[in-house]
Amino acid sequence: NNADVCARFHHGTTAVLQAALDGKTRIVRQLLDAQADISATRTDNGVTCLHAAVRSRETSTLELLLAARADVSQGRTDNGWTPIMEAVSTFEAPSGPAMLQMLLGHAGAVASASS
């Protein structure tokens, strides 16, 4: 299979970012298995896979990306928003508190490992 799973299309979006935005965890998993690069995935306005997963409000997608070592500390949109700020903005949604907790826990683990 010669498909380029890292190809960019409209505004820098990749297949894995679009799948995360749509909350399609199974497709995100398939793309990661096919070596999609989540660290290099960023739209023209700075949205990362983590931003997209939070916007989808699909906790399983966010959990999968964090397990694949998506970097919580990296990535600000053009407006300066981090994935954690996205989670704060969706806190009132049913999945909001869990998503915020996942991101904070992962960010804390990363900070502890680097100190």
N, CA, C and O atoms as CSV, one atom per row, in Angstrom:
chain,resi,resn,atom,element,x,y,z
A,1,ASN,N,N,0.846,-1.181,0.000
A,1,ASN,CA,C,0.000,0.000,0.000
A,1,ASN,C,C,0.885,1.235,0.000
A,1,ASN,O,O,1.717,1.396,0.893
A,2,ASN,N,N,0.724,2.101,-0.974
A,2,ASN,CA,C,1.540,3.301,-1.107
A,2,ASN,C,C,0.803,4.566,-0.694
A,2,ASN,O,O,1.223,5.663,-1.059
A,3,ALA,N,N,-0.272,4.442,0.051
A,3,ALA,CA,C,-1.034,5.612,0.479
A,3,ALA,C,C,-0.199,6.448,1.439
A,3,ALA,O,O,0.473,5.911,2.319
A,4,ASP,N,N,-0.245,7.756,1.267
A,4,ASP,CA,C,0.483,8.676,2.140
A,4,ASP,C,C,-0.453,9.107,3.266
A,4,ASP,O,O,-1.280,10.000,3.081
A,5,VAL,N,N,-0.324,8.474,4.432
A,5,VAL,CA,C,-1.216,8.776,5.551
A,5,VAL,C,C,-0.893,10.120,6.203
A,5,VAL,O,O,-1.614,10.578,7.090
A,6,CYS,N,N,0.188,10.744,5.758
A,6,CYS,CA,C,0.558,12.057,6.296
A,6,CYS,C,C,0.280,13.191,5.314
A,6,CYS,O,O,0.636,14.340,5.572
A,7,ALA,N,N,-0.357,12.867,4.183
A,7,ALA,CA,C,-0.647,13.892,3.170
A,7,ALA,C,C,-1.518,14.992,3.760
A,7,ALA,O,O,-2.395,14.740,4.587
A,8,ARG,N,N,-1.261,16.191,3.326
A,8,ARG,CA,C,-2.039,17.348,3.783
A,8,ARG,C,C,-3.016,17.757,2.691
A,8,ARG,O,O,-2.732,17.662,1.497
A,9,PHE,N,N,-4.174,18.213,3.144
A,9,PHE,CA,C,-5.134,18.759,2.203
A,9,PHE,C,C,-5.618,20.083,2.729
A,9,PHE,O,O,-4.881,20.731,3.473
A,10,HIS,N,N,-6.768,20.512,2.402
A,10,HIS,CA,C,-7.319,21.833,2.685
A,10,HIS,C,C,-6.821,22.428,4.012
A,10,HIS,O,O,-7.076,21.861,5.075
A,11,HIS,N,N,-6.132,23.535,3.959
A,11,HIS,CA,C,-5.626,24.280,5.122
A,11,HIS,C,C,-4.681,23.483,6.015
A,11,HIS,O,O,-4.594,23.739,7.216
A,12,GLY,N,N,-3.977,22.522,5.433
A,12,GLY,CA,C,-2.993,21.768,6.191
A,12,GLY,C,C,-3.536,20.599,6.978
A,12,GLY,O,O,-2.786,19.952,7.708
A,13,THR,N,N,-4.806,20.311,6.853
A,13,THR,CA,C,-5.424,19.201,7.567
A,13,THR,C,C,-4.892,17.874,7.032
A,13,THR,O,O,-4.640,17.731,5.836
A,14,THR,N,N,-4.727,16.917,7.924
A,14,THR,CA,C,-4.344,15.562,7.533
A,14,THR,C,C,-5.502,14.618,7.853
A,14,THR,O,O,-6.460,14.994,8.529
A,15,ALA,N,N,-5.396,13.404,7.360
A,15,ALA,CA,C,-6.463,12.422,7.596
A,15,ALA,C,C,-6.636,12.149,9.093
A,15,ALA,O,O,-7.763,12.060,9.578
A,16,VAL,N,N,-5.530,12.016,9.822
A,16,VAL,CA,C,-5.643,11.714,11.251
A,16,VAL,C,C,-6.248,12.897,12.012
A,16,VAL,O,O,-7.019,12.692,12.950
A,17,LEU,N,N,-5.915,14.111,11.629
A,17,LEU,CA,C,-6.506,15.272,12.291
A,17,LEU,C,C,-8.008,15.342,12.000
A,17,LEU,O,O,-8.800,15.625,12.898
A,18,GLN,N,N,-8.397,15.087,10.760
A,18,GLN,CA,C,-9.817,15.121,10.417
A,18,GLN,C,C,-10.588,14.025,11.140
A,18,GLN,O,O,-11.702,14.250,11.613
A,19,ALA,N,N,-9.996,12.845,11.225
A,19,ALA,CA,C,-10.654,11.749,11.944
A,19,ALA,C,C,-10.807,12.094,13.432
A,19,ALA,O,O,-11.831,11.787,14.042
A,20,ALA,N,N,-9.785,12.732,14.011
A,20,ALA,CA,C,-9.866,13.159,15.417
A,20,ALA,C,C,-10.965,14.203,15.588
A,20,ALA,O,O,-11.734,14.148,16.547
A,21,LEU,N,N,-11.037,15.142,14.669
A,21,LEU,CA,C,-12.056,16.191,14.731
A,21,LEU,C,C,-13.461,15.598,14.643
A,21,LEU,O,O,-14.395,16.082,15.282
A,22,ASP,N,N,-13.592,14.551,13.847
A,22,ASP,CA,C,-14.893,13.893,13.691
A,22,ASP,C,C,-15.173,12.886,14.801
A,22,ASP,O,O,-16.252,12.295,14.841
A,23,GLY,N,N,-14.202,12.684,15.711
A,23,GLY,CA,C,-14.390,11.737,16.811
A,23,GLY,C,C,-14.416,10.294,16.366
A,23,GLY,O,O,-15.064,9.461,16.999
A,24,LYS,N,N,-13.720,9.986,15.287
A,24,LYS,CA,C,-13.716,8.629,14.726
A,24,LYS,C,C,-12.493,7.867,15.234
A,24,LYS,O,O,-11.487,7.729,14.538
A,25,THR,N,N,-12.610,7.384,16.450
A,25,THR,CA,C,-11.501,6.739,17.135
A,25,THR,C,C,-10.952,5.550,16.363
A,25,THR,O,O,-9.736,5.376,16.271
A,26,ARG,N,N,-11.827,4.740,15.814
A,26,ARG,CA,C,-11.384,3.547,15.070
A,26,ARG,C,C,-10.514,3.940,13.890
A,26,ARG,O,O,-9.508,3.287,13.615
A,27,ILE,N,N,-10.893,5.004,13.190
A,27,ILE,CA,C,-10.108,5.464,12.042
A,27,ILE,C,C,-8.788,6.073,12.504
A,27,ILE,O,O,-7.755,5.868,11.866
A,28,VAL,N,N,-8.813,6.821,13.606
A,28,VAL,CA,C,-7.562,7.362,14.160
A,28,VAL,C,C,-6.616,6.205,14.466
A,28,VAL,O,O,-5.431,6.269,14.138
A,29,ARG,N,N,-7.128,5.154,15.089
A,29,ARG,CA,C,-6.301,3.986,15.416
A,29,ARG,C,C,-5.701,3.371,14.149
A,29,ARG,O,O,-4.514,3.043,14.123
A,30,GLN,N,N,-6.511,3.214,13.104
A,30,GLN,CA,C,-6.015,2.637,11.853
A,30,GLN,C,C,-4.924,3.509,11.245
A,30,GLN,O,O,-3.922,2.991,10.752
A,31,LEU,N,N,-5.107,4.816,11.275
A,31,LEU,CA,C,-4.099,5.729,10.722
A,31,LEU,C,C,-2.820,5.704,11.547
A,31,LEU,O,O,-1.725,5.754,10.986
A,32,LEU,N,N,-2.939,5.628,12.864
A,32,LEU,CA,C,-1.744,5.518,13.704
A,32,LEU,C,C,-1.015,4.208,13.427
A,32,LEU,O,O,0.215,4.179,13.370
A,33,ASP,N,N,-1.768,3.126,13.255
A,33,ASP,CA,C,-1.158,1.834,12.919
A,33,ASP,C,C,-0.429,1.892,11.578
A,33,ASP,O,O,0.532,1.158,11.349
A,34,ALA,N,N,-0.902,2.777,10.691
A,34,ALA,CA,C,-0.275,2.950,9.367
A,34,ALA,C,C,0.822,4.019,9.395
A,34,ALA,O,O,1.270,4.484,8.347
A,35,GLN,N,N,1.251,4.405,10.604
A,35,GLN,CA,C,2.354,5.347,10.814
A,35,GLN,C,C,2.019,6.813,10.550
A,35,GLN,O,O,2.901,7.583,10.169
A,36,ALA,N,N,0.772,7.210,10.743
A,36,ALA,CA,C,0.427,8.636,10.655
A,36,ALA,C,C,1.213,9.365,11.742
A,36,ALA,O,O,1.325,8.878,12.867
A,37,ASP,N,N,1.749,10.521,11.406
A,37,ASP,CA,C,2.600,11.280,12.320
A,37,ASP,C,C,1.779,12.357,13.024
A,37,ASP,O,O,1.501,13.410,12.449
A,38,ILE,N,N,1.394,12.091,14.269
A,38,ILE,CA,C,0.572,13.065,14.985
A,38,ILE,C,C,1.370,14.269,15.449
A,38,ILE,O,O,0.798,15.337,15.668
A,39,SER,N,N,2.663,14.124,15.600
A,39,SER,CA,C,3.463,15.265,16.059
A,39,SER,C,C,3.646,16.305,14.964
A,39,SER,O,O,3.846,17.483,15.263
A,40,ALA,N,N,3.583,15.899,13.719
A,40,ALA,CA,C,3.756,16.841,12.608
A,40,ALA,C,C,2.424,17.349,12.083
A,40,ALA,O,O,2.389,18.157,11.155
A,41,THR,N,N,1.345,16.890,12.657
A,41,THR,CA,C,0.023,17.255,12.172
A,41,THR,C,C,-0.448,18.541,12.825
A,41,THR,O,O,-0.663,18.605,14.035
A,42,ARG,N,N,-0.602,19.558,12.001
A,42,ARG,CA,C,-1.038,20.872,12.467
A,42,ARG,C,C,-1.645,21.590,11.263
A,42,ARG,O,O,-1.065,21.591,10.177
A,43,THR,N,N,-2.809,22.198,11.460
A,43,THR,CA,C,-3.419,22.941,10.362
A,43,THR,C,C,-2.707,24.277,10.188
A,43,THR,O,O,-1.850,24.648,10.990
A,44,ASP,N,N,-3.070,24.983,9.143
A,44,ASP,CA,C,-2.468,26.290,8.885
A,44,ASP,C,C,-2.683,27.267,10.034
A,44,ASP,O,O,-1.879,28.180,10.223
A,45,ASN,N,N,-3.757,27.092,10.807
A,45,ASN,CA,C,-4.001,27.994,11.935
A,45,ASN,C,C,-3.599,27.389,13.280
A,45,ASN,O,O,-3.994,27.894,14.330
A,46,GLY,N,N,-2.810,26.303,13.251
A,46,GLY,CA,C,-2.210,25.766,14.459
A,46,GLY,C,C,-2.966,24.680,15.193
A,46,GLY,O,O,-2.513,24.234,16.247
A,47,VAL,N,N,-4.091,24.242,14.683
A,47,VAL,CA,C,-4.870,23.194,15.348
A,47,VAL,C,C,-4.125,21.859,15.224
A,47,VAL,O,O,-3.714,21.457,14.136
A,48,THR,N,N,-3.963,21.184,16.372
A,48,THR,CA,C,-3.307,19.881,16.405
A,48,THR,C,C,-4.357,18.776,16.559
A,48,THR,O,O,-5.548,19.052,16.706
A,49,CYS,N,N,-3.903,17.542,16.523
A,49,CYS,CA,C,-4.814,16.410,16.739
A,49,CYS,C,C,-5.470,16.478,18.115
A,49,CYS,O,O,-6.633,16.105,18.266
A,50,LEU,N,N,-4.731,16.954,19.120
A,50,LEU,CA,C,-5.327,17.065,20.453
A,50,LEU,C,C,-6.417,18.121,20.489
A,50,LEU,O,O,-7.470,17.899,21.087
A,51,HIS,N,N,-6.184,19.272,19.856
A,51,HIS,CA,C,-7.245,20.283,19.764
A,51,HIS,C,C,-8.486,19.652,19.119
A,51,HIS,O,O,-9.608,19.813,19.598
A,52,ALA,N,N,-8.249,18.934,18.025
A,52,ALA,CA,C,-9.354,18.337,17.269
A,52,ALA,C,C,-10.115,17.318,18.105
A,52,ALA,O,O,-11.345,17.290,18.082
A,53,ALA,N,N,-9.391,16.480,18.844
A,53,ALA,CA,C,-10.052,15.468,19.671
A,53,ALA,C,C,-10.909,16.122,20.747
A,53,ALA,O,O,-12.020,15.667,21.021
A,54,VAL,N,N,-10.401,17.179,21.352
A,54,VAL,CA,C,-11.194,17.879,22.375
A,54,VAL,C,C,-12.435,18.493,21.744
A,54,VAL,O,O,-13.523,18.426,22.317
A,55,ARG,N,N,-12.279,19.084,20.580
A,55,ARG,CA,C,-13.432,19.687,19.901
A,55,ARG,C,C,-14.482,18.641,19.551
A,55,ARG,O,O,-15.676,18.939,19.535
A,56,SER,N,N,-14.044,17.416,19.271
A,56,SER,CA,C,-14.995,16.345,18.930
A,56,SER,C,C,-15.770,15.873,20.162
A,56,SER,O,O,-16.846,15.288,20.045
A,57,ARG,N,N,-15.204,16.138,21.348
A,57,ARG,CA,C,-15.784,15.718,22.631
A,57,ARG,C,C,-15.846,14.199,22.765
A,57,ARG,O,O,-16.671,13.664,23.507
A,58,GLU,N,N,-14.973,13.518,22.047
A,58,GLU,CA,C,-14.916,12.060,22.076
A,58,GLU,C,C,-13.717,11.642,22.932
A,58,GLU,O,O,-12.575,11.690,22.475
A,59,THR,N,N,-13.985,11.233,24.168
A,59,THR,CA,C,-12.897,10.925,25.101
A,59,THR,C,C,-12.013,9.778,24.613
A,59,THR,O,O,-10.807,9.784,24.862
A,60,SER,N,N,-12.583,8.813,23.935
A,60,SER,CA,C,-11.771,7.680,23.475
A,60,SER,C,C,-10.758,8.121,22.421
A,60,SER,O,O,-9.662,7.565,22.349
A,61,THR,N,N,-11.106,9.103,21.613
A,61,THR,CA,C,-10.160,9.623,20.623
A,61,THR,C,C,-9.013,10.333,21.328
A,61,THR,O,O,-7.848,10.124,20.990
A,62,LEU,N,N,-9.340,11.168,22.300
A,62,LEU,CA,C,-8.309,11.871,23.050
A,62,LEU,C,C,-7.406,10.877,23.785
A,62,LEU,O,O,-6.183,11.017,23.774
A,63,GLU,N,N,-8.006,9.888,24.413
A,63,GLU,CA,C,-7.239,8.877,25.140
A,63,GLU,C,C,-6.261,8.147,24.213
A,63,GLU,O,O,-5.112,7.903,24.583
A,64,LEU,N,N,-6.717,7.806,23.022
A,64,LEU,CA,C,-5.867,7.119,22.046
A,64,LEU,C,C,-4.690,7.997,21.623
A,64,LEU,O,O,-3.558,7.520,21.541
A,65,LEU,N,N,-4.950,9.263,21.359
A,65,LEU,CA,C,-3.878,10.172,20.956
A,65,LEU,C,C,-2.862,10.372,22.083
A,65,LEU,O,O,-1.659,10.435,21.830
A,66,LEU,N,N,-3.336,10.468,23.305
A,66,LEU,CA,C,-2.414,10.609,24.440
A,66,LEU,C,C,-1.578,9.338,24.614
A,66,LEU,O,O,-0.389,9.411,24.922
A,67,ALA,N,N,-2.198,8.186,24.418
A,67,ALA,CA,C,-1.462,6.923,24.504
A,67,ALA,C,C,-0.408,6.826,23.399
A,67,ALA,O,O,0.619,6.169,23.567
A,68,ALA,N,N,-0.673,7.484,22.274
A,68,ALA,CA,C,0.272,7.495,21.152
A,68,ALA,C,C,1.323,8.600,21.316
A,68,ALA,O,O,2.087,8.890,20.396
A,69,ARG,N,N,1.343,9.203,22.498
A,69,ARG,CA,C,2.334,10.220,22.864
A,69,ARG,C,C,2.163,11.560,22.165
A,69,ARG,O,O,3.143,12.241,21.864
A,70,ALA,N,N,0.919,11.933,21.911
A,70,ALA,CA,C,0.674,13.297,21.418
A,70,ALA,C,C,1.127,14.255,22.516
A,70,ALA,O,O,0.861,14.022,23.695
A,71,ASP,N,N,1.796,15.311,22.137
A,71,ASP,CA,C,2.426,16.226,23.088
A,71,ASP,C,C,1.453,17.309,23.542
A,71,ASP,O,O,1.089,18.196,22.769
A,72,VAL,N,N,1.034,17.225,24.811
A,72,VAL,CA,C,0.090,18.186,25.380
A,72,VAL,C,C,0.702,19.578,25.463
A,72,VAL,O,O,0.000,20.577,25.310
A,73,SER,N,N,1.990,19.644,25.703
A,73,SER,CA,C,2.642,20.944,25.912
A,73,SER,C,C,2.965,21.666,24.608
A,73,SER,O,O,3.335,22.840,24.622
A,74,GLN,N,N,2.827,20.975,23.496
A,74,GLN,CA,C,3.152,21.580,22.217
A,74,GLN,C,C,1.866,21.894,21.467
A,74,GLN,O,O,0.937,21.086,21.455
A,75,GLY,N,N,1.814,23.025,20.863
A,75,GLY,CA,C,0.682,23.338,20.017
A,75,GLY,C,C,-0.213,24.428,20.537
A,75,GLY,O,O,-0.976,24.236,21.484
A,76,ARG,N,N,-0.111,25.553,19.917
A,76,ARG,CA,C,-1.022,26.667,20.164
A,76,ARG,C,C,-1.627,27.054,18.821
A,76,ARG,O,O,-0.950,27.081,17.793
A,77,THR,N,N,-2.907,27.349,18.863
A,77,THR,CA,C,-3.558,27.837,17.649
A,77,THR,C,C,-3.107,29.279,17.409
A,77,THR,O,O,-2.404,29.866,18.231
A,78,ASP,N,N,-3.515,29.828,16.292
A,78,ASP,CA,C,-3.190,31.230,16.006
A,78,ASP,C,C,-3.747,32.165,17.073
A,78,ASP,O,O,-3.223,33.260,17.277
A,79,ASN,N,N,-4.806,31.736,17.753
A,79,ASN,CA,C,-5.401,32.529,18.832
A,79,ASN,C,C,-4.712,32.282,20.175
A,79,ASN,O,O,-5.097,32.866,21.188
A,80,GLY,N,N,-3.692,31.415,20.184
A,80,GLY,CA,C,-2.948,31.133,21.400
A,80,GLY,C,C,-3.520,30.012,22.251
A,80,GLY,O,O,-3.049,29.783,23.365
A,81,TRP,N,N,-4.528,29.307,21.746
A,81,TRP,CA,C,-5.186,28.258,22.524
A,81,TRP,C,C,-4.383,26.955,22.496
A,81,TRP,O,O,-3.932,26.498,21.446
A,82,THR,N,N,-4.223,26.373,23.695
A,82,THR,CA,C,-3.613,25.056,23.831
A,82,THR,C,C,-4.733,24.014,23.895
A,82,THR,O,O,-5.899,24.375,24.057
A,83,PRO,N,N,-4.396,22.735,23.772
A,83,PRO,CA,C,-5.438,21.708,23.955
A,83,PRO,C,C,-6.104,21.797,25.330
A,83,PRO,O,O,-7.303,21.542,25.447
A,84,ILE,N,N,-5.354,22.152,26.364
A,84,ILE,CA,C,-5.944,22.286,27.700
A,84,ILE,C,C,-6.957,23.422,27.710
A,84,ILE,O,O,-8.021,23.291,28.316
A,85,MET,N,N,-6.652,24.525,27.057
A,85,MET,CA,C,-7.614,25.637,26.987
A,85,MET,C,C,-8.867,25.216,26.233
A,85,MET,O,O,-9.973,25.626,26.586
A,86,GLU,N,N,-8.700,24.399,25.194
A,86,GLU,CA,C,-9.869,23.863,24.472
A,86,GLU,C,C,-10.743,23.058,25.427
A,86,GLU,O,O,-11.968,23.182,25.414
A,87,ALA,N,N,-10.104,22.231,26.255
A,87,ALA,CA,C,-10.865,21.406,27.198
A,87,ALA,C,C,-11.603,22.268,28.221
A,87,ALA,O,O,-12.733,21.958,28.597
A,88,VAL,N,N,-10.973,23.331,28.663
A,88,VAL,CA,C,-11.639,24.240,29.599
A,88,VAL,C,C,-12.875,24.848,28.937
A,88,VAL,O,O,-13.913,25.005,29.579
A,89,SER,N,N,-12.763,25.186,27.670
A,89,SER,CA,C,-13.890,25.817,26.974
A,89,SER,C,C,-15.053,24.850,26.762
A,89,SER,O,O,-16.189,25.285,26.571
A,90,THR,N,N,-14.784,23.548,26.793
A,90,THR,CA,C,-15.848,22.554,26.614
A,90,THR,C,C,-16.205,21.879,27.936
A,90,THR,O,O,-16.855,20.834,27.941
A,91,PHE,N,N,-15.789,22.460,29.042
A,91,PHE,CA,C,-15.947,21.825,30.354
A,91,PHE,C,C,-17.398,21.488,30.681
A,91,PHE,O,O,-17.662,20.492,31.353
A,92,GLU,N,N,-18.336,22.301,30.218
A,92,GLU,CA,C,-19.752,22.062,30.525
A,92,GLU,C,C,-20.347,20.905,29.725
A,92,GLU,O,O,-21.426,20.414,30.058
A,93,ALA,N,N,-19.662,20.469,28.682
A,93,ALA,CA,C,-20.129,19.316,27.915
A,93,ALA,C,C,-19.975,18.066,28.781
A,93,ALA,O,O,-19.131,18.048,29.676
A,94,PRO,N,N,-20.765,17.029,28.537
A,94,PRO,CA,C,-20.663,15.818,29.360
A,94,PRO,C,C,-19.240,15.246,29.437
A,94,PRO,O,O,-18.841,14.738,30.485
A,95,SER,N,N,-18.482,15.322,28.357
A,95,SER,CA,C,-17.126,14.771,28.357
A,95,SER,C,C,-16.066,15.787,28.784
A,95,SER,O,O,-14.896,15.428,28.919
A,96,GLY,N,N,-16.446,17.027,28.996
A,96,GLY,CA,C,-15.489,18.089,29.303
A,96,GLY,C,C,-14.603,17.831,30.507
A,96,GLY,O,O,-13.381,17.924,30.388
A,97,PRO,N,N,-15.177,17.507,31.675
A,97,PRO,CA,C,-14.328,17.270,32.851
A,97,PRO,C,C,-13.331,16.122,32.655
A,97,PRO,O,O,-12.174,16.226,33.061
A,98,ALA,N,N,-13.782,15.039,32.038
A,98,ALA,CA,C,-12.887,13.897,31.817
A,98,ALA,C,C,-11.754,14.270,30.871
A,98,ALA,O,O,-10.607,13.880,31.087
A,99,MET,N,N,-12.072,15.023,29.824
A,99,MET,CA,C,-11.038,15.415,28.865
A,99,MET,C,C,-10.012,16.331,29.523
A,99,MET,O,O,-8.809,16.177,29.311
A,100,LEU,N,N,-10.483,17.267,30.308
A,100,LEU,CA,C,-9.565,18.163,31.002
A,100,LEU,C,C,-8.667,17.368,31.945
A,100,LEU,O,O,-7.460,17.605,32.000
A,101,GLN,N,N,-9.246,16.435,32.680
A,101,GLN,CA,C,-8.463,15.616,33.611
A,101,GLN,C,C,-7.413,14.794,32.869
A,101,GLN,O,O,-6.276,14.689,33.330
A,102,MET,N,N,-7.777,14.210,31.731
A,102,MET,CA,C,-6.806,13.432,30.948
A,102,MET,C,C,-5.638,14.300,30.508
A,102,MET,O,O,-4.479,13.908,30.645
A,103,LEU,N,N,-5.946,15.481,29.978
A,103,LEU,CA,C,-4.893,16.378,29.505
A,103,LEU,C,C,-4.010,16.847,30.654
A,103,LEU,O,O,-2.786,16.865,30.526
A,104,LEU,N,N,-4.615,17.224,31.768
A,104,LEU,CA,C,-3.828,17.689,32.916
A,104,LEU,C,C,-2.968,16.567,33.475
A,104,LEU,O,O,-1.810,16.788,33.832
A,105,GLY,N,N,-3.522,15.372,33.553
A,105,GLY,CA,C,-2.749,14.226,34.043
A,105,GLY,C,C,-1.581,13.912,33.144
A,105,GLY,O,O,-0.480,13.627,33.615
A,106,HIS,N,N,-1.818,13.965,31.857
A,106,HIS,CA,C,-0.741,13.682,30.905
A,106,HIS,C,C,0.312,14.780,30.935
A,106,HIS,O,O,1.510,14.498,30.886
A,107,ALA,N,N,-0.131,16.030,31.015
A,107,ALA,CA,C,0.805,17.157,31.066
A,107,ALA,C,C,1.641,17.070,32.336
A,107,ALA,O,O,2.836,17.364,32.309
A,108,GLY,N,N,1.026,16.669,33.450
A,108,GLY,CA,C,1.760,16.515,34.699
A,108,GLY,C,C,2.779,15.413,34.633
A,108,GLY,O,O,3.886,15.547,35.156
A,109,ALA,N,N,2.412,14.315,33.989
A,109,ALA,CA,C,3.341,13.191,33.851
A,109,ALA,C,C,4.525,13.591,32.979
A,109,ALA,O,O,5.663,13.215,33.259
A,110,VAL,N,N,4.257,14.345,31.935
A,110,VAL,CA,C,5.334,14.809,31.054
A,110,VAL,C,C,6.246,15.769,31.803
A,110,VAL,O,O,7.469,15.695,31.677
A,111,ALA,N,N,5.652,16.678,32.589
A,111,ALA,CA,C,6.452,17.638,33.352
A,111,ALA,C,C,7.301,16.920,34.391
A,111,ALA,O,O,8.460,17.283,34.593
A,112,SER,N,N,6.747,15.906,35.056
A,112,SER,CA,C,7.500,15.172,36.071
A,112,SER,C,C,8.660,14.393,35.459
A,112,SER,O,O,9.746,14.332,36.034
A,113,ALA,N,N,8.428,13.806,34.306
A,113,ALA,CA,C,9.462,13.030,33.646
A,113,ALA,C,C,10.613,13.895,33.151
A,113,ALA,O,O,11.748,13.427,33.059
A,114,SER,N,N,10.326,15.149,32.832
A,114,SER,CA,C,11.375,16.017,32.298
A,114,SER,C,C,12.098,16.793,33.387
A,114,SER,O,O,13.085,17.469,33.098
A,115,SER,N,N,11.633,16.715,34.646
A,115,SER,CA,C,12.322,17.469,35.705
A,115,SER,C,C,13.337,16.627,36.439
A,115,SER,O,O,13.998,17.116,37.355
